[in-house]
Amino acid sequence: MGFFDRFRSRAEEAPLPGLAALLEARGLPSDLPGLAALAPGFEAHRRAEERESWVEAVAELQRQGLPLPEPWIDAQDHVLPELVPAWRAEREGRWSRAFIDGLSQRILVGDRVMPTAWLTLWDQSADDVLDLALDHLRHRSEGGFERLPSGTYRSPWRDGFDAARLLLPEVWCGLFKDQHPFLAIPSADTLLAVPQILLPKLMDEVGRVMQAGGPLIQLAVMERIDDKLMTARLQDPHPMSSPQRELKHLDLMEALRNQERDLDPSLGRPAAIALLKTNQGKPLTVATWMAGAPVLLPEADLIAFSTENGEALGIYARQTLPRIHELKGEAVTIWGPRRVRYEGFPTAEQLSRLERFASAEQMKVLQTPAGARPAPAAPAPRPVPGGGQFSTQGVPSLPRHLQSAGLGVQDKD
């Protein structure tokens, strides 16, 4: 009887939903470009929920204005990995996975970034596709690094995937025997490596790539300790700690500049972001809060306050802002670096509660173009070009203090 019971239960099962019906239920035509070539993958699913998920992936691509992929049997030969800034991966919304702080890995299929929905249509896992992409890159990574006159080692391929080879430690980890390497990927065509003693030269090369123009990936340098790759944590009194901090700030400022384009204007005014240096050479980010409209404030080191007509009121430490308990901030929902929206504007009494970094007079000096500045009456922080209200020039290749810098003791933490 058990055999006939199973037979009867199968006969009573509802028929599997067809592709046309599922598309129609979602308001989609059945003649979408590329759908016919993918249809055998739909038919191979023998469970109703799998078919629903498959068609929902098609619908998701249509909502995003993205094309259907070619069948996996054709696409699998054209997958390669790429590394991009984490903010860019979040902004563009394709499949991505965190690599290290500030960097995400993605998958390219030909010249297109792979959306997550393609995995469903291919019936492939992200791990399997990524492994195949890495294999493809590994096969095209023959050849040795080029040694520059500075002693820096530079990748030789120049195929747009040099930076992505950071994902293949076997390509670069043996460059320096018994020394862990410091690395940088300022652009997609550039992978740089040095031993610790040549860390200043590595930062020089990063500066040259930055000055050459073109899309940047990450300026801050990385290090590999044992089997772990991370952003280099160069702490004071290491003489390269300030240059590394400056490069990290420039990465943040690039993210904020791009984020500003996507902010809803009705929320308020994005705070301009710039870079300052103390007299001791420590770089600090500063955001400008101007009266007259709600402000969208990033997590900068300092806040420069000014009236609605631009009159300087002074620069203060952002971390002391909670002392003005009357001003309540609200987090802005957007990709990338965190911003907080504030309405209103601090009074003179409220500003006096904050830790002051520069007076109103010193702030005026910083806002004056370098060639037009009188000699300051009192020592003041000096600006570093890099954008925002406090800058009048482009970012230099690297600041002078970085050139010919020696090395101190590296903080292993």
Buried (B, 14 or more C-beta within 10 A) or exposed (E): EEEEEEEEEEEEEEEEBEBEEBBEEEEBEBEBEBBEBBEEBBEEBEEBEBBBBBBBBBBBBBEEEBBBBBBBEEBBEBBBBBBBBBBBBBBEEBBBEEBBEBBBBBBBBEEBBBBBBBBBBBEBEBEEBBEBBBEBBBEEBEEEBEEBEBEBBBBBBEBBBBBBBBBBEEBBBEBBEEEBBBBBBBBBBBBBBBBBEBBBBBBBBBBBBBEEEEEBBBBBBBBBEEEEBEBBBBBEEBBBBBBBBBBBBBBBBBBBBBBBEEBEEEBBBBBBBBBBBBEEBBBBBBBBBBBEEBBBBBBBBBBBBBEEEEEBBBBBBBEBBEBBEEBEBEEBEBBBBEBBBBEEBBEEEBBEBBEBBBBBEBBBBBBBEEEEEEEBEEEBBBBBBBBBBBBEEEBBBBBEEBEEBEBBEBEEE
